[in-house]
Amino acid sequence: MKLLRLVPDNTRFGFMQFRRVSFPASALLSILCVAAFLFLGMHVGIDFKGGTVVEMQSRGDRANIAQIRDAVSRLNLGEVEIQEFGSARDVILRVGLQEGGDAGQAQVVVKLRSAFEAAYEFRRVEVVGPRVSQELVQNGTIGVLLAIMVILVYLWFRYEWQFAVGAVIATMHDLVLMIGFYAVTQIQFDQTSIAAILTIIGYSLNDTVVVYDRVRELLRKYKKIGLHELLDLSMNSTLPRTIITSITAILALVALTVFGGDTIRGFCLAMLFGIVVGTYSSIFIAAPILIYLGVRVGEGVGGTSGNADKAANSGATA
């Protein structure tokens, strides 16, 4: 039985020739994403701006959204989002931050219960105060920055500094485009979004490390080959793994997006975008950036083992 091959053997696609297009395109997209963040802003969820989330389930056959909206409008709660999720009986209400601190937030729950408890069962009630939401913003930002710093340190010791810098540039590229995605689409940005961003950083880094491992291996093996050709060879040899991994993740996320309901749809869409961006950056950003960072064929790579490998392979030729 023949194995499935998504990429033909001995593929020799010239990835590096596209760096003159990918770098300006990525720079332009990054600028647009920053502009979208500054001028459009983020649709920040209650996790980060404070407020109340209430999940209700109708005691009857289905939830009457029009009736709920009409009843909520008479409660004078300010900004309220009402959304069906899961089955036709389930509904979620997101109420914006109220005046009066914790007491004001508690009054929201009291008013909603008095208005809907007869017809709806309250499944979940979450109240996030302004102080807690500010701490969540700070902790989420610190978490992302610490992850990037640890990546830099790890790659600096595992490879040479050029590889560490290249990986961080690719990671920052993915991070900026993810933020731009949230700003343009206005998908709610909450703690789940932080999880999506950290997951994509890990996915992109893993893909980049696979490529860099192959580059390091070929740098030790070949001594008389041009860097452009060596990087193309590295990309083509890892291309089947990259495609299979990406397609597998995308298929799973598409299924979750279609059948998972509204609760996780935003997370899945962000993950889909992030996987495409992460795969693109590992191929068209992380690899060709090594050309401009001064990596040379024939020099030892990989920390303290580099000199030993260079001596051991001093007689090798391409």
TORKOL-4160 file (C-alpha; in steps of 0.2 Angstrom, whole numbers, padded with zeros to 4 digits, m for minus):
318
<pt num="1" X="0000" Y="0000" Z="0000"/>
<pt num="2" X="0007" Y="0017" Z="m0005"/>
<pt num="3" X="0008" Y="0030" Z="0008"/>
<pt num="4" X="m0001" Y="0047" Z="0006"/>
<pt num="5" X="0011" Y="0060" Z="0000"/>
<pt num="6" X="0005" Y="0078" Z="m0001"/>
<pt num="7" X="0022" Y="0084" Z="m0007"/>
<pt num="8" X="0031" Y="0075" Z="m0021"/>
<pt num="9" X="0048" Y="0068" Z="m0017"/>
<pt num="10" X="0063" Y="0079" Z="m0022"/>
<pt num="11" X="0053" Y="0095" Z="m0022"/>
<pt num="12" X="0065" Y="0109" Z="m0026"/>
<pt num="13" X="0054" Y="0125" Z="m0024"/>
<pt num="14" X="0063" Y="0141" Z="m0022"/>
<pt num="15" X="0056" Y="0149" Z="m0006"/>
<pt num="16" X="0070" Y="0161" Z="m0003"/>
<pt num="17" X="0066" Y="0171" Z="m0020"/>
<pt num="18" X="0050" Y="0176" Z="m0012"/>
<pt num="19" X="0058" Y="0186" Z="0002"/>
<pt num="20" X="0058" Y="0202" Z="m0008"/>
<pt num="21" X="0039" Y="0200" Z="m0008"/>
<pt num="22" X="0036" Y="0193" Z="0009"/>
<pt num="23" X="0046" Y="0205" Z="0019"/>
<pt num="24" X="0038" Y="0221" Z="0012"/>
<pt num="25" X="0020" Y="0213" Z="0013"/>
<pt num="26" X="0023" Y="0208" Z="0031"/>
<pt num="27" X="0029" Y="0225" Z="0035"/>
<pt num="28" X="0014" Y="0233" Z="0027"/>
<pt num="29" X="0002" Y="0221" Z="0036"/>
<pt num="30" X="0010" Y="0224" Z="0052"/>
<pt num="31" X="0008" Y="0243" Z="0050"/>
<pt num="32" X="m0010" Y="0241" Z="0045"/>
<pt num="33" X="m0013" Y="0230" Z="0061"/>
<pt num="34" X="m0005" Y="0242" Z="0072"/>
<pt num="35" X="m0016" Y="0256" Z="0064"/>
<pt num="36" X="m0031" Y="0245" Z="0066"/>
<pt num="37" X="m0027" Y="0243" Z="0085"/>
<pt num="38" X="m0024" Y="0261" Z="0088"/>
<pt num="39" X="m0040" Y="0268" Z="0078"/>
<pt num="40" X="m0052" Y="0254" Z="0079"/>
<pt num="41" X="m0048" Y="0247" Z="0096"/>
<pt num="42" X="m0052" Y="0230" Z="0103"/>
<pt num="43" X="m0069" Y="0223" Z="0107"/>
<pt num="44" X="m0063" Y="0220" Z="0125"/>
<pt num="45" X="m0074" Y="0207" Z="0134"/>
<pt num="46" X="m0080" Y="0208" Z="0152"/>
<pt num="47" X="m0065" Y="0199" Z="0158"/>
<pt num="48" X="m0054" Y="0214" Z="0154"/>
<pt num="49" X="m0066" Y="0229" Z="0156"/>
<pt num="50" X="m0077" Y="0222" Z="0171"/>
<pt num="51" X="m0096" Y="0218" Z="0171"/>
<pt num="52" X="m0107" Y="0203" Z="0173"/>
<pt num="53" X="m0110" Y="0187" Z="0163"/>
<pt num="54" X="m0126" Y="0177" Z="0165"/>
<pt num="55" X="m0130" Y="0161" Z="0157"/>
<pt num="56" X="m0149" Y="0156" Z="0157"/>
<pt num="57" X="m0159" Y="0141" Z="0151"/>
<pt num="58" X="m0177" Y="0143" Z="0146"/>
<pt num="59" X="m0189" Y="0132" Z="0156"/>
<pt num="60" X="m0199" Y="0130" Z="0140"/>
<pt num="61" X="m0195" Y="0124" Z="0123"/>
<pt num="62" X="m0184" Y="0139" Z="0118"/>
<pt num="63" X="m0178" Y="0156" Z="0123"/>
<pt num="64" X="m0187" Y="0171" Z="0117"/>
<pt num="65" X="m0173" Y="0183" Z="0113"/>
<pt num="66" X="m0185" Y="0198" Z="0108"/>
<pt num="67" X="m0194" Y="0196" Z="0125"/>
<pt num="68" X="m0178" Y="0196" Z="0134"/>
<pt num="69" X="m0171" Y="0211" Z="0125"/>
<pt num="70" X="m0187" Y="0221" Z="0129"/>
<pt num="71" X="m0187" Y="0216" Z="0147"/>
<pt num="72" X="m0168" Y="0220" Z="0149"/>
<pt num="73" X="m0171" Y="0237" Z="0141"/>
<pt num="74" X="m0183" Y="0242" Z="0155"/>
<pt num="75" X="m0170" Y="0237" Z="0169"/>
<pt num="76" X="m0159" Y="0252" Z="0164"/>
<pt num="77" X="m0143" Y="0242" Z="0164"/>
<pt num="78" X="m0134" Y="0251" Z="0151"/>
<pt num="79" X="m0124" Y="0241" Z="0138"/>
<pt num="80" X="m0131" Y="0223" Z="0137"/>
<pt num="81" X="m0126" Y="0210" Z="0124"/>
<pt num="82" X="m0139" Y="0195" Z="0122"/>
<pt num="83" X="m0134" Y="0180" Z="0112"/>
<pt num="84" X="m0140" Y="0162" Z="0109"/>
<pt num="85" X="m0128" Y="0148" Z="0111"/>
<pt num="86" X="m0129" Y="0130" Z="0111"/>
<pt num="87" X="m0147" Y="0124" Z="0110"/>
<pt num="88" X="m0162" Y="0135" Z="0107"/>
<pt num="89" X="m0166" Y="0136" Z="0125"/>
<pt num="90" X="m0149" Y="0143" Z="0130"/>
<pt num="91" X="m0145" Y="0162" Z="0131"/>
<pt num="92" X="m0131" Y="0172" Z="0138"/>
<pt num="93" X="m0131" Y="0190" Z="0144"/>
<pt num="94" X="m0116" Y="0201" Z="0145"/>
<pt num="95" X="m0119" Y="0217" Z="0155"/>
<pt num="96" X="m0107" Y="0231" Z="0156"/>
<pt num="97" X="m0098" Y="0238" Z="0171"/>
<pt num="98" X="m0111" Y="0247" Z="0183"/>
<pt num="99" X="m0108" Y="0262" Z="0194"/>
<pt num="100" X="m0106" Y="0259" Z="0212"/>
<pt num="101" X="m0092" Y="0246" Z="0212"/>
<pt num="102" X="m0096" Y="0228" Z="0218"/>
<pt num="103" X="m0113" Y="0234" Z="0225"/>
<pt num="104" X="m0118" Y="0240" Z="0208"/>
<pt num="105" X="m0113" Y="0224" Z="0200"/>
<pt num="106" X="m0122" Y="0214" Z="0213"/>
<pt num="107" X="m0138" Y="0224" Z="0209"/>
<pt num="108" X="m0137" Y="0218" Z="0191"/>
<pt num="109" X="m0139" Y="0200" Z="0196"/>
<pt num="110" X="m0153" Y="0204" Z="0208"/>
<pt num="111" X="m0163" Y="0214" Z="0194"/>
<pt num="112" X="m0160" Y="0200" Z="0181"/>
<pt num="113" X="m0166" Y="0186" Z="0193"/>
<pt num="114" X="m0182" Y="0196" Z="0198"/>
<pt num="115" X="m0186" Y="0198" Z="0179"/>
<pt num="116" X="m0182" Y="0181" Z="0172"/>
<pt num="117" X="m0181" Y="0168" Z="0186"/>
<pt num="118" X="m0199" Y="0163" Z="0184"/>
<pt num="119" X="m0196" Y="0158" Z="0165"/>
<pt num="120" X="m0177" Y="0154" Z="0165"/>
<pt num="121" X="m0165" Y="0144" Z="0175"/>
<pt num="122" X="m0149" Y="0153" Z="0179"/>
<pt num="123" X="m0135" Y="0141" Z="0175"/>
<pt num="124" X="m0119" Y="0153" Z="0177"/>
<pt num="125" X="m0117" Y="0170" Z="0185"/>
<pt num="126" X="m0099" Y="0178" Z="0184"/>
<pt num="127" X="m0096" Y="0196" Z="0191"/>
<pt num="128" X="m0079" Y="0204" Z="0187"/>
<pt num="129" X="m0075" Y="0220" Z="0195"/>
<pt num="130" X="m0064" Y="0234" Z="0188"/>
<pt num="131" X="m0049" Y="0230" Z="0199"/>
<pt num="132" X="m0050" Y="0212" Z="0194"/>
<pt num="133" X="m0051" Y="0216" Z="0176"/>
<pt num="134" X="m0036" Y="0228" Z="0177"/>
<pt num="135" X="m0026" Y="0214" Z="0185"/>
<pt num="136" X="m0031" Y="0202" Z="0171"/>
<pt num="137" X="m0025" Y="0214" Z="0158"/>
<pt num="138" X="m0009" Y="0216" Z="0167"/>
<pt num="139" X="m0006" Y="0197" Z="0170"/>
<pt num="140" X="m0011" Y="0193" Z="0152"/>
<pt num="141" X="0001" Y="0206" Z="0145"/>
<pt num="142" X="0015" Y="0200" Z="0157"/>
<pt num="143" X="0012" Y="0182" Z="0152"/>
<pt num="144" X="0014" Y="0185" Z="0133"/>
<pt num="145" X="0030" Y="0196" Z="0136"/>
<pt num="146" X="0038" Y="0182" Z="0147"/>
<pt num="147" X="0034" Y="0169" Z="0134"/>
<pt num="148" X="0043" Y="0179" Z="0121"/>
<pt num="149" X="0058" Y="0182" Z="0133"/>
<pt num="150" X="0059" Y="0164" Z="0137"/>
<pt num="151" X="0059" Y="0159" Z="0119"/>
<pt num="152" X="0074" Y="0171" Z="0116"/>
<pt num="153" X="0084" Y="0164" Z="0130"/>
<pt num="154" X="0080" Y="0146" Z="0125"/>
<pt num="155" X="0085" Y="0149" Z="0107"/>
<pt num="156" X="0100" Y="0159" Z="0111"/>
<pt num="157" X="0107" Y="0144" Z="0120"/>
<pt num="158" X="0101" Y="0131" Z="0108"/>
<pt num="159" X="0107" Y="0139" Z="0093"/>
<pt num="160" X="0117" Y="0155" Z="0089"/>
<pt num="161" X="0111" Y="0172" Z="0091"/>
<pt num="162" X="0105" Y="0174" Z="0073"/>
<pt num="163" X="0093" Y="0160" Z="0075"/>
<pt num="164" X="0086" Y="0167" Z="0092"/>
<pt num="165" X="0084" Y="0184" Z="0084"/>
<pt num="166" X="0075" Y="0177" Z="0069"/>
<pt num="167" X="0063" Y="0167" Z="0079"/>
<pt num="168" X="0058" Y="0182" Z="0090"/>
<pt num="169" X="0056" Y="0193" Z="0074"/>
<pt num="170" X="0044" Y="0179" Z="0067"/>
<pt num="171" X="0035" Y="0177" Z="0084"/>
<pt num="172" X="0032" Y="0196" Z="0085"/>
<pt num="173" X="0026" Y="0196" Z="0067"/>
<pt num="174" X="0013" Y="0183" Z="0072"/>
<pt num="175" X="0008" Y="0192" Z="0088"/>
<pt num="176" X="0006" Y="0209" Z="0079"/>
<pt num="177" X="m0005" Y="0201" Z="0065"/>
<pt num="178" X="m0015" Y="0192" Z="0079"/>
<pt num="179" X="m0019" Y="0208" Z="0087"/>
<pt num="180" X="m0024" Y="0216" Z="0071"/>
<pt num="181" X="m0035" Y="0201" Z="0067"/>
<pt num="182" X="m0045" Y="0205" Z="0083"/>
<pt num="183" X="m0045" Y="0223" Z="0080"/>
<pt num="184" X="m0052" Y="0221" Z="0062"/>
<pt num="185" X="m0065" Y="0207" Z="0065"/>
<pt num="186" X="m0070" Y="0215" Z="0082"/>
<pt num="187" X="m0071" Y="0197" Z="0089"/>
<pt num="188" X="m0072" Y="0198" Z="0108"/>
<pt num="189" X="m0055" Y="0199" Z="0116"/>
<pt num="190" X="m0055" Y="0190" Z="0133"/>
<pt num="191" X="m0045" Y="0177" Z="0143"/>
<pt num="192" X="m0048" Y="0164" Z="0130"/>
<pt num="193" X="m0040" Y="0176" Z="0117"/>
<pt num="194" X="m0024" Y="0176" Z="0128"/>
<pt num="195" X="m0025" Y="0157" Z="0127"/>
<pt num="196" X="m0026" Y="0158" Z="0108"/>
<pt num="197" X="m0012" Y="0170" Z="0106"/>
<pt num="198" X="0000" Y="0159" Z="0118"/>
<pt num="199" X="m0005" Y="0144" Z="0109"/>
<pt num="200" X="m0001" Y="0151" Z="0092"/>
<pt num="201" X="0015" Y="0158" Z="0098"/>
<pt num="202" X="0019" Y="0140" Z="0104"/>
<pt num="203" X="0014" Y="0133" Z="0087"/>
<pt num="204" X="0023" Y="0145" Z="0077"/>
<pt num="205" X="0039" Y="0143" Z="0087"/>
<pt num="206" X="0038" Y="0124" Z="0086"/>
<pt num="207" X="0037" Y="0125" Z="0067"/>
<pt num="208" X="0051" Y="0138" Z="0067"/>
<pt num="209" X="0062" Y="0126" Z="0078"/>
<pt num="210" X="0059" Y="0112" Z="0066"/>
<pt num="211" X="0065" Y="0122" Z="0051"/>
<pt num="212" X="0080" Y="0129" Z="0061"/>
<pt num="213" X="0085" Y="0111" Z="0066"/>
<pt num="214" X="0086" Y="0106" Z="0048"/>
<pt num="215" X="0096" Y="0122" Z="0044"/>
<pt num="216" X="0108" Y="0118" Z="0057"/>
<pt num="217" X="0110" Y="0100" Z="0052"/>
<pt num="218" X="0113" Y="0105" Z="0034"/>
<pt num="219" X="0125" Y="0119" Z="0039"/>
<pt num="220" X="0136" Y="0106" Z="0047"/>
<pt num="221" X="0134" Y="0094" Z="0032"/>
<pt num="222" X="0137" Y="0105" Z="0018"/>
<pt num="223" X="0152" Y="0117" Z="0016"/>
<pt num="224" X="0152" Y="0123" Z="m0002"/>
<pt num="225" X="0134" Y="0127" Z="m0005"/>
<pt num="226" X="0126" Y="0144" Z="m0006"/>
<pt num="227" X="0115" Y="0150" Z="0009"/>
<pt num="228" X="0100" Y="0153" Z="m0002"/>
<pt num="229" X="0101" Y="0136" Z="m0009"/>
<pt num="230" X="0104" Y="0128" Z="0008"/>
<pt num="231" X="0089" Y="0137" Z="0015"/>
<pt num="232" X="0078" Y="0131" Z="0001"/>
<pt num="233" X="0084" Y="0113" Z="0003"/>
<pt num="234" X="0080" Y="0115" Z="0022"/>
<pt num="235" X="0062" Y="0121" Z="0018"/>
<pt num="236" X="0058" Y="0108" Z="0005"/>
<pt num="237" X="0064" Y="0094" Z="0017"/>
<pt num="238" X="0053" Y="0100" Z="0031"/>
<pt num="239" X="0038" Y="0105" Z="0019"/>
<pt num="240" X="0029" Y="0088" Z="0021"/>
<pt num="241" X="0029" Y="0089" Z="0040"/>
<pt num="242" X="0023" Y="0107" Z="0039"/>
<pt num="243" X="0009" Y="0104" Z="0027"/>
<pt num="244" X="0002" Y="0089" Z="0036"/>
<pt num="245" X="0003" Y="0097" Z="0054"/>
<pt num="246" X="m0006" Y="0113" Z="0047"/>
<pt num="247" X="m0019" Y="0103" Z="0038"/>
<pt num="248" X="m0023" Y="0092" Z="0053"/>
<pt num="249" X="m0025" Y="0107" Z="0065"/>
<pt num="250" X="m0035" Y="0117" Z="0052"/>
<pt num="251" X="m0047" Y="0102" Z="0049"/>
<pt num="252" X="m0050" Y="0100" Z="0068"/>
<pt num="253" X="m0053" Y="0119" Z="0070"/>
<pt num="254" X="m0065" Y="0120" Z="0055"/>
<pt num="255" X="m0075" Y="0106" Z="0063"/>
<pt num="256" X="m0075" Y="0115" Z="0080"/>
<pt num="257" X="m0080" Y="0132" Z="0071"/>
<pt num="258" X="m0095" Y="0124" Z="0062"/>
<pt num="259" X="m0101" Y="0112" Z="0076"/>
<pt num="260" X="m0094" Y="0119" Z="0092"/>
<pt num="261" X="m0107" Y="0133" Z="0095"/>
<pt num="262" X="m0105" Y="0152" Z="0097"/>
<pt num="263" X="m0096" Y="0150" Z="0114"/>
<pt num="264" X="m0079" Y="0144" Z="0106"/>
<pt num="265" X="m0082" Y="0151" Z="0088"/>
<pt num="266" X="m0071" Y="0166" Z="0091"/>
<pt num="267" X="m0057" Y="0156" Z="0099"/>
<pt num="268" X="m0057" Y="0144" Z="0084"/>
<pt num="269" X="m0057" Y="0158" Z="0071"/>
<pt num="270" X="m0043" Y="0166" Z="0079"/>
<pt num="271" X="m0033" Y="0149" Z="0080"/>
<pt num="272" X="m0037" Y="0146" Z="0062"/>
<pt num="273" X="m0030" Y="0163" Z="0057"/>
<pt num="274" X="m0015" Y="0161" Z="0069"/>
<pt num="275" X="m0010" Y="0144" Z="0061"/>
<pt num="276" X="m0010" Y="0151" Z="0044"/>
<pt num="277" X="0000" Y="0166" Z="0050"/>
<pt num="278" X="0012" Y="0155" Z="0060"/>
<pt num="279" X="0015" Y="0143" Z="0045"/>
<pt num="280" X="0018" Y="0157" Z="0034"/>
<pt num="281" X="0030" Y="0166" Z="0046"/>
<pt num="282" X="0041" Y="0150" Z="0048"/>
<pt num="283" X="0043" Y="0148" Z="0030"/>
<pt num="284" X="0044" Y="0166" Z="0023"/>
<pt num="285" X="0050" Y="0176" Z="0038"/>
<pt num="286" X="0060" Y="0165" Z="0050"/>
<pt num="287" X="0070" Y="0156" Z="0037"/>
<pt num="288" X="0075" Y="0170" Z="0025"/>
<pt num="289" X="0079" Y="0182" Z="0039"/>
<pt num="290" X="0095" Y="0172" Z="0042"/>
<pt num="291" X="0102" Y="0179" Z="0026"/>
<pt num="292" X="0101" Y="0196" Z="0033"/>
<pt num="293" X="0107" Y="0192" Z="0050"/>
<pt num="294" X="0124" Y="0186" Z="0043"/>
<pt num="295" X="0123" Y="0167" Z="0045"/>
<pt num="296" X="0137" Y="0159" Z="0034"/>
<pt num="297" X="0139" Y="0142" Z="0027"/>
<pt num="298" X="0153" Y="0132" Z="0034"/>
<pt num="299" X="0153" Y="0140" Z="0052"/>
<pt num="300" X="0149" Y="0130" Z="0067"/>
<pt num="301" X="0131" Y="0131" Z="0073"/>
<pt num="302" X="0124" Y="0126" Z="0090"/>
<pt num="303" X="0133" Y="0134" Z="0105"/>
<pt num="304" X="0148" Y="0125" Z="0112"/>
<pt num="305" X="0146" Y="0110" Z="0100"/>
<pt num="306" X="0148" Y="0120" Z="0085"/>
<pt num="307" X="0167" Y="0120" Z="0085"/>
<pt num="308" X="0168" Y="0102" Z="0088"/>
<pt num="309" X="0156" Y="0099" Z="0073"/>
<pt num="310" X="0166" Y="0110" Z="0062"/>
<pt num="311" X="0182" Y="0101" Z="0066"/>
<pt num="312" X="0174" Y="0084" Z="0063"/>
<pt num="313" X="0166" Y="0089" Z="0047"/>
<pt num="314" X="0181" Y="0100" Z="0041"/>
<pt num="315" X="0184" Y="0088" Z="0026"/>
<pt num="316" X="0165" Y="0087" Z="0021"/>
<pt num="317" X="0160" Y="0094" Z="0005"/>
<pt num="318" X="0143" Y="0097" Z="m0003"/>
